């Protein structure tokens, strides 16, 4: 049995992955932005061990979530699932950062840096990352006109970059990324064409599976099959620049 924390798991794929992992006999801790959403989780999945509350939109909120997770003890795996979608308008957080970047990229970095090192890390990317540019020179959208779809795509590229950077820096940790497919969740929209029944299975498999094909690191997957990521995700120089950007903005360093 594994003990697994899933960020952004009050609805959608995070909640679906939790349900599957509970059915498999694992011990699950979930995350909700506020108490109302936490209550919804307990109604949907009363068997979860706990629900951590906290808003990942702010640096302080992400730090608080990491501390709350650590207060519960060590985890075997962490699934970085929290995200907002591709139809978001431009909005700055209390830290002055675009909220898409703050939630999708920076909070994943902060949680990675501050949560006690698990055995496995799983980062949800997106098929949209394949056509994205990292845009590290304008990661906060100060030079470009806002485009929610582009902002989302590049944040999902950042998540894959982070997964591979961690795999390289922490050789004892299995760190991988995946795309769940464009599925009809609240984020994906009703018209999304991909298979909802497959969308949550790869992250659960990477977090707790014993299949030798899941016991790898620095890989990218789609429906449990290896897939070539955007080449920028594998660029070590870009990975290092992303980590440096996140460290500067958050004041949090990534331990090796």
Order of alpha helices (4+ residues) and beta strands (2+ residues): beta-alpha-beta-alpha-beta-alpha-beta-alpha-beta-alpha-beta-alpha-beta-beta-alpha
